[in-house]
Amino acid sequence: MGDVVQQSGDTVALGTVAVGLTSVAVELTLSNVGTATLDLTEAALLGGAQTHFFLNTATLAASLEPGESTTVDLAFDPSNG
């Protein structure tokens, strides 16, 4: 298994967000730290509260060569879902 994705940092701080508002988007960097081309077909949030988050994948690259990175934006919307 040569494909490895590493997300920048272990946690993401989105601040305090009132119900009915959406947080400012935080840019996440995904890096291919493996030795083979990584094909990115989909990015998804997993877990029980994923409906309260918005993942903008418009800037997501279709593939990453070893050492390359791409970004996605994450925002929190406590009223969604």
N, C-alpha and C positions, 0 to 999 in steps of 0.2 A: 504494500500500500504506500505509494509515493506521494499521494496528494494530501496535503495538510493545510488547513485554514487556521489562522491565528487572528483573533480579534484583539484590537488594541485595548489593553486594560481589562481588569476583571469586573469592574462595576461601572455603571453609568449614572451620573447624578443629573436628574431632570428637574430638581427643585420642587417647591411646593406649588401645586396646581389646583385651583378651585374648580369645583364641578361646574361644567358648562364652558370651561376654557381649555385650551390646548397649550402644552408647554412649548417652549422654543425648541426647535429640532437640534439634536446633537449629532454631529458627524462621527460615524464609526468607521474605522479603517480595518479592512480584512486583507490579510497578507498570505500569500502562498509561501510557506517556509519549507515546502517539500522539494523534491528533485524532479518532478514531472509536471507537465501542463495540467492545470486545474480547470475543468469545465464547470462553469457556474450556470446551472439551469434554473435555479429558483432559490430565493431567500425567504425564510418564514420564521415567525416567532412561535415558540412552543411554550406550553405551560397553561395554568388555569386562568390567568388574567390577560392573555394575549389580545383580547378584544379591546382592551383599554389602551393599546399602543398602536402607533402608526409607523410602518416601516416603508420609507420611500426608496424604492430600488431603481429609480430612473437612471442613476449614475453607475449602477452595477455593471461591471465589465462582463462580457460573455465568457471570457476565459482569462486565466492568469498564468503567465510563465513563472518558473521558479524565481523568487525574489521580487515579483511584482505585487502591487497592492491596488485595491479599489475601495470606494467608499459607499456607504448607504447612510441615510438620515433616519433617526429614531425620534419620535415625539410621543408624549403621554397625553391621553384624552380620557379623564376619569368619567365623563358622561357617556362615552361610547360603550355599547354592549349592555 
